[in-house]
């Protein structure tokens, strides 16, 4: 399939697909006329890339991770450094979640205190 069809099927812009290619995340074949050619497996690869980016993984980690995944992307096989990178990202997300929980608690207390002053 050509880039336009891949873009349509994955809900990803052609520009972003070209960006993934430049980053080494997506490796299409080339037709004799120079057009990019994607096979069916690229649909799942793009979905996997988008999910990993949404999880906050940097492109360099995703590039290392993609060859370690099964075709459907649900299993990651051990690859050097990948598990450490995933654990590090999870620790970062956990820390951010704790910071957000604290900020929410402060905001709730501030709102509650402000409401008591308004009532008095």
N, C-alpha and C positions, 0 to 999 in steps of 0.2 A: 504494500500500500504506500501511497505517497504521503508526504508530510501533512497535507491538509486533512486526509482521512484519519491519520493518527491523532491529529489535534482534535478533530471532531469526536472521535471515539473515546478520548481520554479527558476531554474538557480542558485541554491545555493549549495555550496559544502556540502557533508555529514559532514565534520568536523565542519562547521559553524552551521549546524542543531543541532549537538550534543552540541555545545556551547550555542545555544539558549535554549536547554533543561536544561543544567546545570544552566543557569541564570533564570530559572523559566518562560521563555517566551513561551515555546512549551512543551506540556504535552502529549506525545504519550502513547498509551496503550502498554502493553507488551504481546507478544505471549507466550505460554507455554515454548517455547525454548529460551525465553529471548530476541528475536528480537523485535525491536520497530515496532509498527503498527500505521499508520497514516490514518485517514479517509479524506474524501474530504474537510472537513472544514479546515484542516491543510494547504492546499494549499493557501487559502486566508489569513490565519493567518500569514504564512511566508511572504507573499507579504506585509501585513500590517506592520509586524515587520521591514522589510527592508526599507519601506517608512519612518517609524518613525525614524529609525536609520539614514537614509539619511538626515532627517530634523534636526539631531543633538540631538535628545532626548537621555538621558542616559537610560540604561537598567532598572534601578529602576523605572523611570517614565513610561516606556513602560509596565513594569510588572503591574503597578497600572492601566494603561490606558486600556489594552486589555480586561479585564472583563467588561469594561464600553462601549464597542463598539458593534454595531449591527453586525450580521454575515458578512455582506458585507463590514463593516468597514467604511461606509461613515458617520455614525452618532455616536457621542459620548454622552452618557448619563451622567448626573451629578454624579460624584463620589467625595468623600472627597479629597481635595488637588490636584486633577488632573487639573482642570481648572487653578488654580494658577500656577502650574508647566508649563502648556502650554503657559500661558501669559508671564511667566518669560523667557521661551525659545524664544518666539517671540520678546521680548524686547532685548534679547541678539543678536538675528539675525539682528534686526533693527540697533542696535549700530554697529555691524560689517559691515553692508552694508554702513552705513554713513562713517565709517573709510575707507572703500574701495573706496567710491566715492571721498573722500578727497585725498587719495593717487593717484587715477587716475588723478584728476585735477592737482596735483603737477607734476606728470609725464608728462602730456600733456604740461604744461607750460614749463617744462624743455626741452622737445623735441622741442617745438616751439622756445625757446630761442637759443637752439643749432643750429637750422636750420638757424636762422637769422645771427648768427656769421659765419657759413660756407659760406653763400652767400656774405657777406661783404668782 
